[in-house]
Amino acid sequence: MAVVVRGGPASRPKPRAKAPASAPASKSRSARTSGYAPAKLAAARKVGLPPHIAGLVAAGVVCLALVAALVSGHHLKNIASGVGMGLDRQFAVVGFRVKTLTIQGASPMAQADIIKAAGVYRDQPILGLDLKAVRARVEQVGWVKQARVVRLLPDAIVVVVAQRDALAVWQHAGKVQVVDADGHAIAEADPGRFVDLPLVVGEGANDSAAGILPLVRARPRLMQRLEALVRVDDRRWDLRMKDGGLIQLPAVGEDSALIQLDQLDQKSRILELGFARIDLRDPELVAVRPRDPAPPGSVAAGGA
C-alpha cells in the first residue's frame, strides 16, 4: 500500500485559517446535487491524477459491476435498462471496443468463412456485443459443428469452434458436395480442392460413408484402384474400380466379404489382372466374372 507523507521536519502546528464567508444558498444546493462523478473527479485531481485517468476511476465501479454481471451469466440487455443503452458506447471511448478477433480450432480454409459469418468489426463497442447472436451466425457455417464465443475485456473476442472434418466427396441428384463423418454437407467447401478424398455416390452414401471407408482404407491395394463407392438402394455398396471392374458387397458383413477378397487377391493377384465383376454378396460363394475376351479379328497387343 502506498503511503503519502505530508508536512516537513518542523513539529510546530500551523495557525488555522479563518473560515470563509458563507456561500449563497443556491450555490450550496448546487454542490449537494452536483452528482457522484464530478465529486470523484475533484477528489482525483487532489491526488494529482490526470483528467482522463480520473474518468476511468469514476467509471471503475460501474465497470466492475458490468464485468461481474457478464461473468455470472447475466446478459448485458438485462442490465441495460438500469445503466442505459448508450453505456457501451461510452466505455468504447475509453478502450472497451473490439481490436482483435481470434478464431481457434478452425483450419485456414475455414477461417475466412467463420470471420465473415461472425459479423464482428473493428472498434465495435465490446460490452454491447450479443455473443449468442455471434455464436448462432458462426454455427450456420458448414465447417462448424459447434462454437463458443468468449469476450476478453477490454478489446478481444475469441471464437472457439469444433470443426467438421472433410471425409468424402458425395455425388447425388446432380450435386457434388464435401461431407463429414456425420454425413453433413459442408456447403462452403469446394469439391475441386479435395481431389484426394474418396468419391461416394447415391442416396444415403453420405450417411453411410463413415462405416465403409475405414475398411477400404485399410487395404491399400484396393484403395489405389478404387474410383468410387456406389450406394445401392441405401442398403449396400458396390465398389467401382478405375479399370471398369465392379465389386459387389453384401448389406451386412462387409468386413468379412473384404477378407474373402484379400484371400482371393493373395492367391491370384486378381486386383492386378483385372475382372468384370466380383460378387461377394453370398458369404458361402465368391463369384468372379472375368473380362470378356477380345472379339475375333481384333488386333492383339504388340501387333502379334
Summary of the structure (lengths in Angstrom):
residues: 304
radius of gyration: 36.8
end to end distance: 102.4
largest distance: 132.7
contacts: 764
relative contact order: 0.06
helix: 38%
strand: 23%
